[in-house]
Amino acid sequence: MATTPAPPPPPRIPPRPTWDPKEQRPSLPWLRPTIRIRLTLLYGGMFLIAGIVLLSMIYLLAAQAISTGNQPPFKIVEFTDVRVTSDRCPAVNQGELPLEQFNTEIARCIDLERQAALDSLLSRSLLALLGLAVIAFAFGYAMAGRVLSPLGRIIRTARAVAGSDLSRRIELDGPDDELKELADTFDDMLERLQRAFTAQQRFVGNASHELRTPLAINRTLLEVHLSDPDAPPELQQLGRTLLATNERSEQLVEGLLLLARSDNQIVERKPVDLAEVATRALDQVRGEAATRDVEFRGARSSVVVQGNGVLLERIALNLVQNAVRYNVPEGGWVEVTTGTEQGQAVLVVTNTGPVVPAYEIDNLFEPFRRLRTERTGSDKGVGLGLSIVRSVARAHGGHITAIPREGGGLVMRVTLPL
């Protein structure tokens, strides 16, 4: 009797990297100064260097002019009954000195006075240079701010555009310089983007009508045909197959339209409780989970975010559906939790399931991509679920990350700003 070979052991999950290559390390703000600070340092530094060079030249010329260290321009050859007194040169006050020693003391005194004059010139020049440097840095900071003020206007307009306000324009006035050319180019780009987004919205609206209508008609005709009790079994089986194909096409159209709409920022935001959203998603998938022997777990804490409730519910629904459908055949579970971490709202969906290699995580978020499956021929969806989740999360200013779970399955973490 032939023995059945033992099944191969399940693949071991690859070790998680200890660092994230996509993670950007926070940089210290004073190590990356703004353009205004750099221009200020450039202006002030150039003035400081020029002042130091000028001060050095004046010092050298003054030292050369007064001939420091040389003999005095005169020499006493004879004197009678001459008394000299000096507070700075006390050596000449010692009564009658020999003529040579007297001349030596006079030369030394003159040399000290010259050196004192140079030291006074240097110290006062340094103080003046320091004061002028402070004034130069302040003036450079003010001038840099004035020169870069059009750039600030461009930045504010760009931020407004990032909030989906494509009607904003810079309309910069002033001389025809590089900044005005940049502003005009940016305005032209915004004009083209607005036309493109308007055309896209018009296309989405038309596609919603043109694609949904015939699919709805097909579904109605197929349902009417299936409701006929006199229809042959072969035709009923064909009708059910066509109805499933039609339903799949409707899901694909809805997913594509939702993906196109969710790529933009959410303009109208309302308070939405993530715990309520997650509970609604669980209620919708509870029947399918019972059919697949999947248990729901997790505690959901109330956390309110600003956003679109329908789209946020789509995030939770897609994640829970994927967690149920891509699970183990028996005894699987899905854990859904909500809460706050580091000042942000977090929705975490964890499930049991097949082992997912870490290098295939990024591919899961691409449209029509599934783990080890082809683009078509699967009854688990149309391959847009995680793409829609990522687009909706980005539209709300958040992001989604996925990591393999030890033993199989995934841990999906959606982070949204409060």
C-alpha positions in Angstrom: 0.0 0.0 0.0 1.5 3.3 -1.1 1.9 5.8 1.6 0.9 9.4 1.1 3.9 11.7 1.2 3.9 14.2 4.1 3.0 17.7 3.1 5.9 20.1 2.9 6.4 22.3 5.9 4.9 25.8 5.6 7.4 28.4 4.4 9.0 30.5 7.2 8.2 34.1 7.2 11.3 36.2 6.2 12.8 38.2 9.1 11.7 41.8 9.3 14.3 44.4 8.7 15.5 46.3 11.7 15.3 49.6 9.8 13.0 51.1 7.3 14.8 52.4 4.1 11.8 54.7 3.4 11.8 56.3 6.8 13.2 59.8 6.8 15.2 60.7 9.8 14.1 64.0 11.3 16.7 66.7 10.8 17.6 69.4 13.2 16.0 72.7 12.2 19.2 74.7 12.7 21.2 72.4 10.5 18.9 73.2 7.5 18.5 77.0 7.5 16.1 78.7 5.2 17.1 80.6 2.1 16.6 83.8 4.0 19.1 82.8 6.7 21.6 81.6 4.1 21.3 84.8 2.1 21.7 86.8 5.4 24.8 84.8 6.3 26.2 85.3 2.8 25.6 89.1 2.8 27.0 89.5 6.3 29.9 87.2 5.7 31.0 89.0 2.6 30.8 92.4 4.5 32.7 90.9 7.4 35.5 89.6 5.1 35.7 92.9 3.3 35.9 94.8 6.6 38.7 92.5 7.9 40.7 93.0 4.7 40.2 96.8 4.8 41.1 96.9 8.5 44.3 94.9 7.9 45.3 97.2 5.1 44.7 100.3 7.2 46.7 98.8 10.1 49.6 97.9 7.9 49.7 101.3 6.2 49.4 103.1 9.5 52.3 101.0 11.0 54.4 101.7 8.0 53.6 105.4 8.1 54.7 105.9 11.8 57.7 103.6 11.4 57.2 101.5 14.5 60.5 100.1 15.8 62.8 102.6 14.0 64.8 105.3 15.6 63.1 108.6 16.4 63.4 111.4 13.8 65.6 113.5 16.1 68.6 113.0 18.4 69.7 115.3 21.2 73.4 116.0 20.9 73.8 118.6 23.7 71.7 120.1 26.4 72.4 122.2 29.4 70.0 122.7 32.4 67.1 121.0 30.6 64.7 119.0 32.8 62.3 116.6 31.2 59.3 115.0 33.0 56.8 112.4 31.7 54.1 110.3 33.2 54.3 107.6 30.5 58.0 107.4 30.4 59.2 107.6 34.1 62.8 106.7 33.1 63.4 110.3 31.8 62.5 111.7 35.2 65.6 110.3 37.0 67.5 113.6 37.2 70.5 114.1 35.1 71.1 111.2 32.8 74.0 110.7 30.4 73.3 111.9 27.0 73.3 108.5 25.3 71.1 106.9 27.9 68.7 109.9 27.7 68.4 109.5 23.9 67.8 105.8 24.4 65.0 106.4 26.8 63.4 109.0 24.5 63.5 106.5 21.6 62.0 103.8 23.8 59.2 106.2 24.9 58.4 107.3 21.4 58.3 103.7 20.3 55.8 102.8 23.1 53.6 105.8 22.1 53.6 104.6 18.5 52.7 101.0 19.6 49.9 102.4 21.9 48.5 104.4 19.0 48.4 101.3 16.8 46.8 99.2 19.5 44.2 101.9 20.0 43.6 102.1 16.3 43.2 98.3 16.1 40.8 98.0 19.1 38.6 100.8 18.0 38.5 99.5 14.4 37.5 96.1 15.7 34.7 97.5 17.8 33.5 99.6 14.8 33.8 96.5 12.5 31.7 94.5 15.0 29.0 97.1 15.2 28.9 97.5 11.5 28.7 93.7 11.1 25.7 93.5 13.3 24.1 96.3 11.3 25.1 94.5 8.1 23.5 91.2 9.2 20.3 92.9 10.2 20.2 94.9 7.0 20.9 91.7 5.0 18.1 89.8 6.8 15.7 92.6 6.0 16.7 92.8 2.4 16.7 89.0 2.0 13.1 89.0 3.3 12.1 91.8 0.9 13.7 90.0 -2.1 12.2 86.6 -1.1 8.7 88.0 -0.4 7.4 86.9 -3.9 8.7 83.4 -3.1 6.6 83.4 0.0 3.6 84.3 -2.0 4.3 81.4 -4.4 4.6 79.0 -1.4 1.3 80.2 0.0 -0.5 79.7 -3.3 1.1 76.3 -3.7 -0.2 75.3 -0.2 -3.7 76.5 -1.2 -3.5 74.4 -4.4 -2.4 71.4 -2.3 -5.8 71.7 -0.6 -7.6 71.1 -3.9 -8.2 74.9 -4.6 -7.0 74.9 -8.1 -8.7 78.3 -8.8 -5.9 80.2 -6.9 -3.4 82.1 -8.9 -0.2 84.0 -7.9 -0.5 86.9 -10.3 2.8 88.4 -9.2 3.4 92.0 -10.0 6.8 93.8 -10.2 9.8 93.7 -12.4 10.2 91.1 -15.1 12.8 89.0 -13.2 13.3 85.3 -12.5 10.8 85.3 -9.6 8.1 86.8 -11.8 8.9 84.3 -14.6 8.6 81.5 -12.0 5.3 82.8 -10.8 3.9 83.1 -14.3 5.1 79.6 -15.2 3.4 78.3 -12.0 0.2 80.1 -13.0 0.2 78.5 -16.4 0.7 75.1 -14.9 -2.2 75.7 -12.5 -4.4 76.7 -15.4 -3.5 73.5 -17.3 -4.0 71.4 -14.1 -7.4 73.0 -13.5 -8.5 72.2 -17.0 -7.3 68.6 -16.7 -9.0 68.0 -13.4 -12.2 69.6 -14.7 -12.1 67.3 -17.7 -11.4 64.3 -15.3 -14.4 65.2 -13.2 -16.6 65.5 -16.3 -15.3 62.2 -17.5 -16.0 60.5 -14.2 -19.6 61.9 -14.2 -20.2 60.7 -17.7 -18.6 57.4 -17.1 -20.7 56.9 -14.0 -23.8 57.2 -16.1 -22.7 55.5 -19.3 -21.2 52.5 -17.5 -23.7 51.9 -14.7 -26.8 52.2 -16.9 -26.2 49.2 -19.2 -24.9 47.1 -16.4 -28.0 47.8 -14.4 -30.1 46.9 -17.4 -28.2 43.6 -17.9 -28.7 42.8 -14.2 -32.4 43.4 -14.4 -32.8 41.3 -17.5 -30.8 38.4 -16.0 -32.8 38.6 -12.7 -36.1 38.5 -14.7 -34.9 35.5 -16.7 -33.8 33.7 -13.5 -37.2 34.3 -11.9 -38.9 32.3 -14.7 -39.6 28.8 -13.3 -40.1 27.3 -16.7 -36.6 28.1 -17.8 -34.4 25.1 -18.5 -31.6 24.3 -16.0 -28.9 25.0 -18.5 -30.3 28.5 -19.2 -30.6 29.1 -15.4 -27.0 28.1 -14.9 -25.9 30.3 -17.8 -28.0 33.2 -16.3 -26.4 32.8 -12.9 -22.9 32.8 -14.5 -23.7 35.9 -16.5 -25.2 37.6 -13.4 -22.0 36.9 -11.5 -19.9 38.3 -14.4 -22.2 41.3 -14.5 -21.8 41.8 -10.7 -18.1 41.6 -11.1 -18.1 44.3 -13.8 -20.2 46.5 -11.6 -17.7 46.1 -8.8 -14.9 46.9 -11.1 -16.6 50.1 -12.4 -17.5 51.2 -8.9 -13.9 50.6 -7.7 -12.4 52.5 -10.6 -14.7 55.5 -10.1 -14.1 55.5 -6.4 -10.3 55.3 -7.0 -10.5 58.3 -9.4 -12.5 60.4 -6.9 -10.4 59.5 -3.9 -7.1 60.6 -5.4 -8.1 64.2 -4.6 -8.0 65.9 -1.2 -11.2 65.9 0.8 -12.6 69.4 0.8 -15.8 69.0 2.9 -14.9 67.3 6.2 -17.1 66.2 9.0 -16.5 64.5 12.4 -16.4 60.7 11.9 -15.9 58.1 14.6 -13.5 55.4 13.4 -15.0 52.9 15.9 -18.4 53.4 14.4 -17.0 53.1 10.9 -15.2 49.9 11.8 -18.3 48.4 13.4 -20.4 49.1 10.3 -17.8 47.4 8.2 -17.8 44.3 10.4 -21.6 44.1 10.3 -21.5 44.1 6.5 -18.9 41.3 6.3 -20.2 39.2 9.3 -22.2 36.8 7.1 -19.3 36.1 4.8 -17.0 35.6 7.8 -19.4 33.0 9.2 -19.4 31.2 5.9 -15.6 31.1 5.9 -15.3 30.2 9.6 -13.6 33.4 10.5 -13.9 34.9 13.9 -13.9 38.7 14.7 -11.8 40.0 17.5 -10.5 43.3 18.9 -11.7 46.3 21.0 -12.5 49.5 19.2 -12.1 52.7 21.2 -13.9 55.8 20.1 -11.7 58.2 18.1 -13.1 61.1 16.0 -11.4 62.3 12.9 -12.3 64.9 10.3 -13.2 63.4 6.9 -15.7 61.8 4.6 -17.7 59.1 6.4 -18.5 57.1 3.3 -14.9 57.0 2.1 -13.6 56.1 5.6 -16.2 53.3 5.8 -14.8 52.1 2.5 -11.3 51.9 4.0 -12.6 49.7 6.9 -14.8 47.6 4.6 -12.1 46.9 2.1 -9.6 45.9 4.8 -12.0 43.7 6.6 -13.1 42.0 3.4 -9.6 41.3 2.4 -8.8 40.0 5.9 -11.7 37.6 5.7 -11.3 36.4 2.1 -7.5 35.9 2.3 -7.5 33.8 5.5 -6.9 30.3 6.5 -9.5 27.6 5.5 -10.5 26.8 9.1 -10.2 28.5 12.5 -9.2 31.9 11.2 -9.7 35.2 12.9 -9.6 38.9 12.1 -8.8 41.5 14.8 -10.0 45.1 14.2 -8.9 47.8 16.7 -9.2 51.6 16.7 -7.5 54.2 19.0 -4.9 56.9 19.1 -1.1 56.7 18.9 1.3 59.6 19.1 -1.5 62.2 18.6 -3.0 60.4 15.5 -6.0 58.1 14.9 -5.1 54.5 14.1 -7.2 51.7 12.5 -5.5 48.3 12.7 -6.7 45.2 10.9 -4.8 42.0 11.7 -5.7 38.6 10.3 -4.5 35.0 10.0 -3.7 33.8 6.6 -0.9 32.7 4.2 2.6 33.8 4.7 3.3 37.0 2.8 6.9 37.8 1.9 8.0 41.3 2.9 9.2 42.1 -0.6 5.7 41.6 -2.0 4.0 44.1 0.4 4.3 47.1 -1.9 2.8 45.2 -4.8 -0.4 44.6 -2.9 -1.3 48.3 -3.1 -1.0 48.4 -6.9 -4.2 48.2 -8.9 -5.1 44.8 -10.2 -2.3 43.1 -8.3 -2.8 40.2 -6.0 -0.5 37.8 -4.1 0.6 35.0 -6.4 -2.5 35.3 -8.6 -3.2 36.5 -12.1 -5.0 39.8 -13.0 -8.2 37.9 -13.8 -9.9 34.7 -12.8 -10.3 35.2 -9.0 -13.5 35.2 -7.1 -12.1 37.3 -4.3 -12.4 40.7 -5.8 -11.2 42.9 -8.7 -7.8 43.9 -7.3 -8.6 47.5 -6.3 -9.4 47.2 -2.6 -6.0 48.2 -1.2 -5.4 50.7 -4.0 -8.7 52.4 -2.9 -7.7 52.2 0.7 -4.3 53.9 0.0 -5.9 56.6 -2.2 -8.6 57.4 0.4 -6.1 57.5 3.2 -3.9 59.9 1.3 -6.9 62.1 0.5 -7.5 62.4 4.2 -3.8 63.3 4.9 -3.0 59.9 6.3 -1.2 56.8 5.2 -1.4 53.0 5.4 1.3 50.5 6.2 1.4 46.7 6.0 3.7 44.3 7.7 3.7 40.5 7.6 2.4 38.8 10.7 4.5 36.1 12.4 2.9 32.8 11.4 1.0 34.2 8.4 -1.3 37.0 7.6 -0.9 40.7 7.6 -1.1 43.7 10.0 -2.7 46.6 8.2 -2.3 50.0 10.0 -4.1 53.1 8.8 -3.0 56.4 10.4 -5.1 59.5 10.1 -4.6 63.0 11.5 -7.0 64.0 14.3 
